[in-house]
Every structure is written in structure tokens, then in C-alpha cells.
Amino acid sequence: MANLNSFDLKAVEVGGLINEDVMQQIWDISRIPLDFTESISSDTVKNSYTEYTQDKLQDVNMSNAQIDGSDQNTNNDTNTGSRVGSHCQISTKTVSVSTRADDSDTIGRSNELAYQVMMRQQELKRDVEAISISEQGSQSDNGSDTPGLSAGFASWLTTNTFRGAGGADGGFAAGQTAAPTPGTTRALSEALVRDCAQSVWEQGGNPTTLMSNPTVIRKLSEYMFTETAKVATLTSDVREKSSAATATGSVNLFITDFGVTLMMVPNRLQQPVVATPGSRNCTLYCYDPEYVRHGYLAGYRVEPLAKIGLADTRMMAVDWTLKCLNESAHGLIADIDDELAVVA
């Protein structure tokens, strides 16, 4: 005679008779740091187009000499600097949850609407992070069919840029920045990193961060352990006998010849440029957080939308822009093929 078993219980229509054993917790691995946003400061802006001025000392004059007692001074060394501006961009996320869904006993959360708002707010911040370190050019909002766009970091930079063949800078002109033109990809090199850091330093900048997508940072770290680099060796750190040995297998600080220490930061949200189908033009930023910031016309907020029937709708929004206070304080190496090993 056959016993009643768990298979029989599961087979009872509809859904069986065995209670589900579901852990009342949601395991989310996507809550990653916003490395660029967290490295820079922020301020408030008062209009959708915010302006500021940039200036720097003039080049050294090696012929700076005057005759004693001369009154023939024809020089005029005044300098006005330049006036630039940033357009604001409105980024949003919207959720709509029925009253029944909100009242239901769901796994891992007590209130479905609150959970959806929380998750979408985090996604909104991730969007702002990724756009900020992109090549996006800026544009003004025409109130009809063209939204305002903030300038991506790469679109600002023109002075200390190192691009592949055929690549061209964007830069600020006529009230907005233009997206740069991708060039031919090539391997990242130690010489390019040193040249970029030197170029920024010679302009007066003091960069502190090298930031790129994880693959580029990893390959740069791996290169540092090769005989070609001659700057680092693999070590095994054995302390007390009761402690485990530590194998140091990465480099995260790069000290240049100019006393500038660069933190190598992998950013999981930094996107490559897809110039042609199948291509990945990656960018390595060498920047000084003091001279770049986010500006907020309206900070992160949750707006309740009109209730329709048995559903509640919320919109998460932020009105923001990226302000590059002086583009000469930063540099970039563009058109990196992150499938190629770093070379000398």
C-alpha cells in the first residue's frame, strides 16, 4: 500500500498543499558605490543654464625686461578669461503600483510602493553617474521636442586629451559642449598615462584620480607587475605565524614623476563608446575632483502624480548638470581597446 508522500501533496490542485519556504529578504548586489559622484562636490544652481568663468595665468615671458627709467611701456597684460556654461538635464523614474499590490503580503518588503520608490531612486542616481562620465554633448531644452542635456565629462576636455587616430575633441562653444569624435582604438600604454599626467601638471593641475571601466584599470594594474614596467613586483606578506599570508596582486596607486599620486579607481558604471558595431572605445580620466562638481537646480525628490483608480503613481526626479570648473585641470586618454594588454 502506497504512502501519502510530499509529491502527492504538491500535486493537489491548485498549487499543492505544502507551504513554500521562502526567505523574507531580497539579496541585491547592484547597490554599488557611485565613485565619480562621491569624489566630487556639489552645489545649487538657479537657472537651467548656469554660467561661470575660467581663467589661468599667462605663459612665462622669457623676454620680460625693461630699460631703467623707461616710460615706453606698450604692454597690456590684462586677461579676461572665458565665460562658459552648463545646461541642466531632468532625469526621472516613474512607478505605478495598484492598491491591491501594495496591500498584499509580498516577499522581502512590507510596502510594495515604498520598495519600488527606493529601488528606482537608486537607479536614478546610477543614471546620473553614468551620464556624468560619458561623452554626451550638452543641449538646451526647447520646451517642445528637445530635452536639456548636461555635458558629459569627456565633452568638456580639450587641453590634455590623448586620442586615437581620427579622434577629435568636443569642447565648449556657443553655449554648449559638443560630443567628441571617436578615433581608432589602440592599446593603453604606460607612456600615455605619464604623458597625460604630465600635461595636466604642466597646465597647473594636480590630478588625484585615474578612473575608467574595470577592465582598463585591471589591465593597467597587471601591467605594473611585468618586467617592462619595472615599477612593482609581486610580494607575499607573511606577518606573524598565526596570521595568513597576504599575496599582493594589484596596484591601486600610481605616483608620477611630478609628485602627483593618482588613485586608480575602477568604475562599474562607466560605459564605453560604441563607435561602430562591435567596437569598444574606452576612456581613462585623469582628473582633479576640486575642479568638477554637480550642480542641482532641483535635487532628488519624489513627486506624487494624480491618482487614477486603484493605483498610486510616483515620479522620482532630479534636475542636474555637470560643471567642469576648469577643463585644463583634467585630462583623458580616449579610444582604448580594453581587450588589449597595456604596453610600455
C-alpha positions in Angstrom: 0.0 0.0 0.0 1.5 3.3 -1.1 2.1 6.1 1.4 0.9 9.6 1.0 4.1 11.5 0.2 5.2 15.1 -0.5 4.8 14.6 -4.2 1.1 13.8 -3.7 0.7 17.0 -1.6 2.4 19.1 -4.2 0.2 17.7 -6.9 -3.1 18.8 -5.3 -4.7 21.5 -7.5 -4.2 24.4 -7.5 -0.6 24.9 -6.2 -0.5 21.9 -3.9 -0.8 21.7 -0.1 2.9 22.3 1.0 3.7 25.8 2.3 6.5 27.5 0.4 9.7 28.1 2.3 10.8 31.5 1.1 13.4 33.6 2.9 11.8 37.0 3.6 14.7 39.0 2.3 15.9 40.3 -1.0 19.5 39.9 -1.8 20.6 42.8 -4.0 24.2 43.0 -5.3 23.6 46.1 -7.5 24.0 48.7 -4.8 27.5 49.7 -5.9 29.3 52.9 -5.0 28.9 56.0 -7.2 32.7 56.5 -7.4 32.7 59.7 -9.5 29.7 61.3 -7.8 31.2 60.6 -4.4 34.6 62.0 -5.3 33.3 65.4 -6.4 31.4 68.2 -4.6 28.0 69.7 -5.5 26.2 73.0 -5.3 22.9 74.5 -6.3 22.2 76.4 -9.5 19.4 79.0 -10.1 18.6 78.5 -13.7 18.5 75.7 -16.3 21.7 77.3 -17.8 24.3 78.1 -15.3 27.4 80.1 -16.2 30.8 80.7 -14.6 34.2 82.0 -15.7 37.5 80.2 -16.3 41.0 81.8 -16.1 44.6 80.9 -15.8 48.0 82.6 -15.6 49.6 83.6 -18.9 52.6 81.7 -20.3 56.0 82.7 -19.0 57.6 85.6 -20.8 61.3 84.9 -21.3 61.8 88.4 -22.8 60.4 90.2 -19.8 62.9 93.1 -19.5 62.6 96.9 -19.4 65.2 99.7 -19.6 65.7 101.5 -16.3 63.7 104.7 -16.3 61.8 103.8 -19.5 58.3 105.3 -19.9 57.7 103.5 -23.2 55.5 100.8 -21.7 53.4 99.5 -24.5 52.4 96.2 -22.9 48.9 95.4 -21.8 48.9 92.2 -19.8 45.3 92.2 -18.7 43.4 88.9 -19.3 39.6 88.5 -19.1 39.4 84.7 -19.0 36.5 82.9 -20.6 32.8 82.5 -19.8 31.3 79.0 -20.1 28.1 77.4 -19.0 26.3 74.2 -18.3 22.8 73.1 -19.3 20.6 71.2 -16.8 19.1 67.8 -17.5 15.9 66.4 -16.0 16.2 62.7 -15.2 13.3 60.7 -14.0 11.9 57.3 -12.9 8.2 56.5 -12.6 6.4 53.7 -10.8 2.8 52.8 -10.6 1.5 50.3 -8.0 -2.1 49.1 -7.6 -3.6 49.3 -4.2 -4.1 45.5 -4.1 -0.4 45.0 -4.8 0.5 47.5 -2.1 -1.8 45.7 0.4 -0.5 42.2 -0.5 1.9 40.2 1.7 5.0 40.2 -0.6 8.4 38.6 -0.2 11.1 40.8 1.4 9.2 44.0 1.8 6.2 45.3 3.8 5.2 48.0 1.3 5.4 47.5 -2.4 5.1 51.2 -3.4 7.9 52.2 -0.9 10.1 49.4 -2.1 9.6 50.4 -5.8 10.4 54.1 -5.0 13.5 53.1 -3.1 14.9 50.9 -5.9 14.1 53.4 -8.7 15.8 56.2 -6.7 19.0 54.2 -6.7 18.7 53.6 -10.4 18.2 57.3 -11.0 21.5 58.1 -9.2 23.2 55.4 -11.2 21.9 57.1 -14.4 23.3 60.4 -13.4 26.7 58.9 -12.5 27.0 57.1 -15.9 25.9 60.2 -17.9 28.3 62.4 -16.0 31.3 60.4 -17.1 30.1 59.9 -20.7 30.9 61.7 -23.9 27.5 63.3 -24.1 27.4 66.8 -25.5 25.1 69.4 -23.9 22.0 71.0 -25.4 19.3 73.4 -24.2 15.7 72.4 -23.7 13.4 73.9 -26.3 10.2 73.1 -24.3 8.8 71.0 -27.2 10.7 68.0 -28.6 14.3 68.6 -27.4 15.2 67.9 -23.7 18.0 69.7 -22.0 21.2 67.6 -21.7 24.1 68.0 -19.3 27.5 67.9 -20.7 29.3 64.6 -20.1 32.8 65.0 -18.6 34.6 64.0 -21.8 32.8 66.6 -23.9 34.4 69.4 -21.8 38.0 68.3 -22.2 40.2 69.7 -25.0 43.6 70.7 -23.5 45.1 67.5 -22.1 43.5 64.9 -24.4 45.1 61.9 -26.0 43.0 60.3 -28.7 43.4 57.5 -31.3 43.9 58.3 -35.0 41.0 60.2 -36.4 39.6 61.2 -32.9 38.7 64.8 -32.2 37.8 66.8 -29.1 34.4 68.2 -28.4 34.7 71.3 -26.2 32.6 74.3 -25.3 31.4 76.8 -27.9 28.3 78.9 -28.5 26.7 78.0 -25.2 27.1 74.2 -25.2 29.6 71.4 -25.4 30.0 69.0 -28.4 30.5 65.3 -28.1 34.0 64.2 -29.1 34.6 62.1 -32.2 35.8 58.6 -31.5 39.1 57.6 -33.1 40.8 54.3 -33.9 41.2 52.1 -30.8 44.6 51.1 -29.6 46.2 49.6 -26.5 46.7 51.8 -23.4 50.3 52.4 -22.7 52.3 53.5 -19.7 53.8 56.4 -21.8 50.2 57.7 -22.4 49.4 57.6 -18.7 52.6 59.5 -17.9 52.1 62.0 -20.8 48.6 62.7 -19.7 49.6 63.3 -16.0 52.5 65.5 -17.1 50.3 67.5 -19.4 47.7 68.2 -16.7 50.5 69.1 -14.2 52.2 71.4 -16.6 48.9 73.3 -17.0 48.8 73.8 -13.2 46.5 71.0 -12.3 47.0 68.5 -9.6 45.1 65.4 -10.6 44.4 62.7 -7.9 42.4 60.1 -9.7 42.7 57.7 -12.7 39.2 56.4 -13.5 38.0 54.0 -16.1 35.9 50.9 -16.6 37.1 47.9 -14.5 38.8 46.1 -17.4 41.1 49.1 -18.2 42.1 49.5 -14.6 42.7 45.8 -14.2 44.9 45.7 -17.3 46.9 48.7 -16.1 47.4 47.1 -12.7 48.5 43.8 -14.3 51.0 45.7 -16.5 52.6 47.1 -13.4 53.8 43.6 -12.4 55.6 43.0 -15.7 59.3 43.4 -16.3 58.5 46.1 -18.8 57.0 48.4 -16.2 59.8 48.0 -13.7 57.7 49.8 -11.1 56.2 46.9 -9.0 56.8 43.3 -8.1 54.5 40.7 -6.7 55.0 40.3 -3.0 53.9 37.9 -0.3 53.4 39.5 3.0 53.8 37.0 5.9 53.4 38.5 9.3 53.1 36.5 12.5 52.9 32.7 12.2 49.3 32.8 13.3 48.3 35.2 10.5 47.5 34.2 7.0 50.0 35.2 4.2 48.8 38.0 2.0 49.6 37.9 -1.7 49.5 41.4 -3.1 48.3 41.1 -6.7 47.2 44.6 -7.6 48.3 48.2 -7.8 45.9 51.0 -6.9 48.2 53.9 -6.6 50.4 55.4 -9.3 53.0 58.0 -8.3 54.1 60.2 -11.2 57.4 61.9 -11.7 55.9 65.2 -10.6 54.9 64.3 -7.0 51.3 63.6 -8.0 49.8 60.4 -6.6 47.0 59.0 -8.7 44.4 56.7 -7.2 43.4 54.0 -9.8 39.6 53.7 -9.5 37.5 51.2 -11.5 34.0 52.5 -12.1 31.4 49.8 -12.8 29.0 52.3 -14.3 31.4 53.9 -16.8 30.3 52.9 -20.3 32.5 52.5 -23.4 31.7 54.4 -26.6 30.3 52.1 -29.3 31.7 53.9 -32.3 30.9 51.1 -34.7 29.0 47.8 -34.2 31.2 45.6 -32.0 33.7 48.3 -31.1 34.5 49.4 -27.5 36.3 52.8 -27.3 37.1 53.1 -23.6 38.2 56.3 -21.8 40.6 56.8 -18.9 40.2 60.0 -17.0 43.0 61.7 -15.1 41.2 64.4 -13.0 41.2 66.7 -10.0 37.9 66.4 -8.1 38.3 70.0 -6.9 37.6 71.4 -10.4 34.5 69.5 -11.3 31.1 69.3 -9.5 27.4 68.5 -9.9 25.0 71.4 -9.9 21.4 70.8 -8.8 18.5 73.1 -9.9 16.3 70.7 -8.0 17.7 67.8 -6.0 16.5 64.2 -5.8 12.8 64.2 -4.9 9.7 62.1 -5.1 6.6 63.6 -6.7 3.1 62.0 -6.2 1.2 62.0 -9.5 -2.5 62.2 -10.0 -4.2 59.1 -8.5 -6.1 57.1 -11.2 -8.5 54.5 -9.9 -7.0 51.8 -7.7 -3.3 52.7 -8.3 -0.7 55.1 -6.9 1.9 56.7 -9.1 5.1 58.3 -8.1 7.8 60.1 -10.1 11.4 60.3 -8.9 13.2 63.3 -10.5 16.4 65.3 -10.4 17.3 68.5 -12.3 21.1 68.5 -12.5 24.2 69.4 -14.5 27.9 68.6 -14.5 30.1 71.7 -14.1 33.7 71.5 -15.3 35.1 74.5 -13.5 38.4 74.4 -15.4 38.9 71.8 -18.1 42.7 72.3 -18.1 42.8 70.7 -14.6 41.9 67.4 -16.1 43.0 65.0 -18.8 41.8 61.9 -20.6 43.1 59.1 -22.7 40.4 58.0 -25.2 39.9 55.2 -27.7 41.4 52.5 -25.5 40.8 48.9 -26.6 40.3 47.2 -23.3 40.8 43.7 -24.8 44.5 44.6 -25.5 47.2 44.3 -22.8 48.8 47.6 -21.6 52.1 48.3 -23.3 55.1 50.4 -22.5 
